[in-house]
Amino acid sequence: MALKTVQVELPEELWELAGFSSKQASAKVREFIVMELLRRRQLSQGKAAKLLGLDRWALMDVMGAYEVPATQLTTKELDEELEHLRQHRKRKS
């Protein structure tokens, strides 16, 4: 994967509010961008995990911290899944 370096200047106050050092900035900016792309559905969870060097379970923790939903079903899709589960339970009974 090709890497691109970007230089960003931010006020000291912003670093303090962010709660991480300038040494951590690259990883945190990468994490933020990946989480935003996940939120927008422009990136798969598998690709996100790879870009961040995480396994799927660690990715779920990061997603939780950024309040990125693990699944993004529409109301209709969720209703269909619930109906499927109800039918499956009835067959097992």
C-alpha positions as CSV (number, residue, x, y, z in Angstrom):
1,M,0.0,0.0,0.0
2,A,1.4,3.4,-1.0
3,L,1.7,5.9,1.8
4,K,1.3,9.7,1.6
5,T,2.7,12.1,4.1
6,V,0.6,15.1,5.1
7,Q,1.7,17.8,7.4
8,V,-0.9,19.5,9.6
9,E,-0.4,22.4,11.9
10,L,-2.8,22.7,14.9
11,P,-2.8,25.0,17.9
12,E,-1.3,23.6,21.1
13,E,-4.7,23.9,22.8
14,L,-6.2,21.5,20.3
15,W,-3.6,18.8,21.1
16,E,-4.4,19.3,24.8
17,L,-8.1,18.9,24.2
18,A,-7.6,15.9,22.0
19,G,-5.7,14.1,24.8
20,F,-2.9,12.7,22.8
21,S,0.6,13.8,21.9
22,S,1.9,14.9,18.6
23,K,3.8,11.6,18.4
24,Q,0.5,9.8,18.5
25,A,-1.1,12.1,16.0
26,S,-0.5,10.1,12.9
27,A,-2.2,7.0,14.3
28,K,-5.1,9.0,15.7
29,V,-5.7,10.8,12.5
30,R,-5.6,7.5,10.6
31,E,-8.0,6.0,13.1
32,F,-10.4,9.0,12.8
33,I,-10.4,8.9,9.0
34,V,-11.0,5.1,8.9
35,M,-13.9,5.4,11.4
36,E,-15.5,8.2,9.4
37,L,-15.2,6.1,6.2
38,L,-16.8,3.2,8.1
39,R,-19.6,5.5,9.3
40,R,-20.3,6.6,5.7
41,R,-20.2,3.0,4.5
42,Q,-17.2,3.8,2.1
43,L,-15.0,1.2,3.8
44,S,-15.6,-2.4,4.9
45,Q,-14.9,-3.5,8.4
46,G,-12.3,-6.0,7.1
47,K,-10.4,-3.3,5.2
48,A,-10.7,-0.9,8.2
49,A,-9.2,-3.6,10.5
50,K,-6.3,-4.1,8.0
51,L,-5.6,-0.4,7.7
52,L,-5.5,0.0,11.4
53,G,-3.5,-3.2,12.0
54,L,-6.3,-4.6,14.2
55,D,-8.2,-7.9,14.4
56,R,-12.0,-7.7,14.0
57,W,-12.6,-7.8,17.8
58,A,-10.3,-4.9,18.5
59,L,-11.9,-3.0,15.6
60,M,-15.3,-3.4,17.3
61,D,-13.8,-1.7,20.4
62,V,-12.5,1.2,18.4
63,M,-15.9,1.5,16.5
64,G,-17.6,1.6,19.9
65,A,-15.4,4.4,21.0
66,Y,-16.3,6.4,17.9
67,E,-20.0,5.3,18.1
68,V,-19.8,3.7,14.7
69,P,-22.6,1.1,14.5
70,A,-21.3,-2.5,14.0
71,T,-24.2,-3.1,11.6
72,Q,-26.1,-0.6,9.6
73,L,-29.4,-2.2,8.8
74,T,-32.4,-0.2,7.6
75,T,-35.6,-0.5,9.6
76,K,-37.0,-2.8,6.8
77,E,-33.9,-5.0,6.9
78,L,-34.0,-5.3,10.7
79,D,-37.7,-6.2,10.5
80,E,-36.9,-8.9,8.0
81,E,-34.1,-10.3,10.1
82,L,-36.4,-10.4,13.2
83,E,-39.1,-12.2,11.2
84,H,-36.6,-14.7,9.9
85,L,-35.4,-15.3,13.5
86,R,-39.0,-15.7,14.7
87,Q,-39.7,-18.3,11.9
88,H,-36.5,-20.1,12.8
89,R,-37.5,-20.4,16.4
90,K,-41.0,-21.6,15.5
91,R,-39.5,-24.4,13.4
92,K,-37.2,-25.5,16.3
93,S,-40.1,-25.6,18.8
